[in-house]
Structure formats: C-alpha cells, structure tokens
Amino acid sequence: MQGKGPLEFAPPSAILDADEQILRLGQYWSDEDKEWKLSEQELGISGHAVDFDDDGDLDLLLGSNDGFIFLRKNNGTKTLPVFAVENIPVVSGDPDDPTPLQTGDGHAMPIAFDWNQDGKFDLISGSDHSGIWWAKNIGKKGAAKFSKMEKLLEPTQQDTQGYSMGKRLQVAAGDFNADGKPDLIVGDYNQTTPPDTRTPAELAKQRDLMFTISEIQEKMLASKAKYHAARDADDPPSEETLSPIKEEMLNFEQEYKKLVAQHRAARPVTKLAGFVWLFQQK
C-alpha cells in the first residue's frame, strides 16, 4: 500500500514486473480457477525491500516456504521501479560453485541488516521452527557476497513463565535499548495450553469416562457392521426389519458423540497465539 500522508494509505495493489505480470516467486492460488498454480519454485511467503546492488533504487528479497531466498532486481528507478521478470537465487560461497542460501527447515522470511556492524548489510531470516539464521556479507558495497547461513538464535528459548518460542518465525533487528549493539524482535505462531487444574477425583472420573467411551465405541462399531451387513445382503430384509437395527446404530453414535464431547470439554484447551519476543544482545 502506498502512503498518502500520516497514517493514510492508498488501497492495496499488486506489484507488477516488467512484463506487467503480478510479481510472484512461484506457486500461487488462483481465485479464478480455484486451484494451485504450480511452478518450479516454491510458494513465496515474504518480501523485503533493500538496495541490493547499491544503484540507488530498491530491489526485493523474496523468501520461499521451503527456505530459499531470491532476488528480484529493480531495473528502473527508486520512484519508477521496473522489476525484472526472473527470480535470482541468492547464493553463498564461490561464484563458480554457488550454494543457494537456505534456512534450516524452511519458511524463509529474510531481512537485510548490518548485524556485525561492518557497514554492509547481512541477511537475517526466521524459519519454520529451527530458530533464527543469518548469512554474513563477505563481499563489498554494491557487490554483496554471503557466507553460508548459520544459526544466530536457537529455537529452544523460554521466558520466565515457561512459554517456548513457537514456529513460522519472523524477525526484525535494531538497537532496541540504544546500547550500540543490535537486538532481535521475533514474532511467532504458537500454541499454549493452560495448566491442568483438575483434582484427583476429577481425573479419576475422566479415566472412567474414557473406559465408557471405549465400550460404547465397540458397541457402535458392532451395530454399524450389523446394519450394513443386513442392508447390503443379496437378499436384504424389509425396511420394517432394518429400522430397529438402524435406530440402534444411530443411538450408539449419538451416545458416543455426547461422551466424547464431555471428555474434551473437561480437558485444558490448547489455544493458538502469536508471541513477540525481544532478544537483547549482551
């Protein structure tokens, strides 16, 4: 969305490439055809603007669901961008033997940031659930070249309340506390389960309920088998004969669903959440 003033934006619009096609990384969902359009490249999940080649305009870093990072060059200007039609894999190592940059387990959402404060932007990316990764810029300004991606932050982080960092990590970097050292802000997709506060008597009641559910399930399956065998026989009985068999089957199904609902209602409910984590560099 283009800014029109303080807290005012134009309606969202698609970014187009030089061929007037919507800028995509690979696979996408077609609302018109109601199906996934496949491609040699994976589903694109993120974009980050950076002057990658130091020519005064903004290029785009694209992250893919399988963890790779691509560059879409701007061959226009800063005010009139003209994006190339091809996605260029961002690689590490020897240009004669390039290795595509990839996070540990997919879900690349890269940003450009000078992590080691040497005057050149590095690449930092979240992942699915393997932590935060970075690739050091070992090139020079206008000719970025990167080392292989390495772990910057392990995924097994917990806060003082015992919550653990989740997955589908998104990262931002900056000097949060103005101490001269860059910090990380990480957003995640998480699940939380409240403590189980059931008493011993309530837990025993739940165990008994599970035994009852198992018994009803066995009777329900036997009743279903009996009904289908009669209905699908070479010489099926009349509807009058089938009706009580079917009614028995439906009664068991109803009882089974009711008991399962009771059991689920008594358990601590897992909730979806999105946490924001601050990691200050020491």
Summary of the structure (lengths in Angstrom):
residues: 282
radius of gyration: 28.3
end to end distance: 36.7
largest distance: 86.0
contacts: 765
relative contact order: 0.09
helix: 21%
strand: 32%
